[in-house]
Every structure is written in C-alpha cells, then in structure tokens.
Amino acid sequence: MIKVEKFVVNPLGENSFVLSDDTKECVIIDPGFYYGEEQDELKYYIERNELKPVKIINTHCHFDHIMGVDFIRDEYKIPFCAHADDAFWVDRAVDQGKMYNFEMNPVKPIDTFIEEGQTIEFGESKLEVIHVPGHAPGHVVFYSKNDKLLIAGDVLFYGSIGRTDLPGGDFDTLISNIKGKLFALPDETKVYCGHGPETTLGFEKGNNPFLT
C-alpha cells in the first residue's frame, strides 16, 4: 500500500509529495522545497522513516515544482525524471523565477524522460504515467490503480483547473484531456493536487464549474 506524505512548500504553497511503501523505497514528486527549513523537514522525514529515495518524478516543470530538484538530486544521488516536452521549462528555470521576483538557481537538465504508458516502479508499487497537456505541454499525472490515487500536479484542483495562459498552455486541450483521460478513471480515485486540498474525480465530475 502506498503512503502519501504531503509537504506544502515555497511562497506559492506548492504541494510536494513523498510516496513510499512497506519496502521503504520512495519517490519524491514535484519537489518545490525552496527554503533551508523546508529541505531540512524533508531530510528529517526521510531519515525518521528510514526511507530510501530512488527517483524524483515531476508532473511538470514550472519553477515552483522544480525549486528543490538539485538539492534532492545531490543529497540522494537519484535521477530527475520528467516529460521531454517540459525540458524547456527546466532550461528556463532562472527566467521563470524572475517573472515572479524569485531568485532561482539554474537546474541541471532532466536525467530521464518519461512518457505516457510508462510505469514508474518503486518497492512493490507502480504508478502509471498519463500525459495530460494543457497546463504545460509535458504535463503528466501519476496513477495507482491498486491504491486508487492520482497525483495530478496542476491539471486539476478542488473546484478548479490549472491556468492555461503560460507558454505551451491551451484551455481546450486541458479540458479535453481531463474529461477524456482522467474522468475515465474510477470516481472514487483520490486526487492529490499541486496546490490546495485533495479531492476525488467523482466530486470534480459533478461539481467543478469548468467541467460540468
């Protein structure tokens, strides 16, 4: 069974996640750890629970989701994995930060590209990669059928959806992908969003004003 630990980090209130199972292996998703105390909190959690990080996997590469990538990559000597269509956002990490008056250090390139249909494995657990562009061209989500959970990044929020006005974004593409790919999954699937609280696919089907 997958355990999900959420860390609300950086001034944008981004949700970073550590997913682990009984084997103690874990993946770190969308690490937005910006301040030293946030990084220390992550290290303490991993140490206290005797976890073994095996990879960083990102839903997408907007700057608030990659602030902690190199800290984690250097600390645990693990690869950074994301979709190739978002590689340009990594290359522009410093410029992304400047747009919002943040000081960002350059982020080294993605180590391993992931794509739709691929399976991310850690311990005894598996996450299916589903490509859901619209918020970002390389946006993917991670789905566990066994645990009925979805790590959705900034595609879908409680009662809302991701913005589509950044480069590579497209409103119609996002809506089409949510309805065609995510809403095909079971209603009881719990959705862990990139910002804000959790929700379920069933709730969003019936209540999200952008999708009803």
PyMOL commands that set and color helices and strands:
alter all, ss='L'
color gray80, all
select helices_A, chain A and resi 36-48+63-65+69-76+84-91+93-99+171-182+201-207
alter helices_A, ss='H'
color red, helices_A
select strands_A, chain A and resi 3-9+14-20+25-29+52-57+80-82+112-113+119-122+125-131+140-144+149-153+156-157+160-161+190-193+199-200
alter strands_A, ss='S'
color yellow, strands_A
deselect
rebuild
show_as cartoon
